[in-house]
Structure formats: C-alpha cells, structure tokens
Amino acid sequence: MTDNIDDTPNDGTVNGGDQNTDVRELADVPSVEVISRAAVMLMSSAAEKLGLSDADPDSSPHRDLDEARRVITALAGLVTASIEYLGPHAGPIREGLQALQRAFREASSHPDEPGKGPGEKYTGPVY
C-alpha cells in the first residue's frame, strides 16, 4: 500500500504543514519593496560570486568573476532605472552597488579601466 501525502487543501493553496505562515499576494506588495528585494538578491548573488562570503575570497569555491560581472551589471541597470522610486532606500542600495563594483575591480587580475567595469555604463565610473 502506498501513502499519498498531499499538502494542498481543497481550496488549492499550499499548506506545507505550517498554519501560521502569512502569505502576501504579489499585488499587495508595494513596488519599492519588490525593487528593493530584487536589488538585495542581486547584491547577495554578486557577493557570493566574488567570494566575499568566505574567509579568503581568493580561494572561494564560489568565486566566478564572469558571473559576478553579469549580476553586478543587472543590479546597476535595476538601480539606475528605479532610483527615483526607491526613496530612502536609494542611498544604501547605491552604496552597496558601488562597494560590489570596487570589490570586483580589486578581485580582477586585470582590472577594467574606470567607466568600463561591470555596470559602470549605467552608473558612471566607480573609483
């Protein structure tokens, strides 16, 4: 005999066994929160790909500068396109982006010229 375990109640919502989980509809989430969360996810990904989560980034098994360049460029595009909507979140997000751009330059064996690094076509040169 096989057991058929189904965590989906009759109304089609996924339960997962936790009755106290609050789930928000995406339509109810303010745009600034969606943009900020996307920016934080991109920042986290870039930091991982730069090896910054390890004690020695140079020997991190997660280090991948090509991937980091792509994620930082995507982050720069998002930040540049949405800066007017971020309000008080704009400063910290922009500072995080610049820190990642500087970390990328430091990690590169042949650093890009100022203005040619990841995302700098959107943000301008980062020194």
Disulfide bonds with the S-S distance in Angstrom:
none
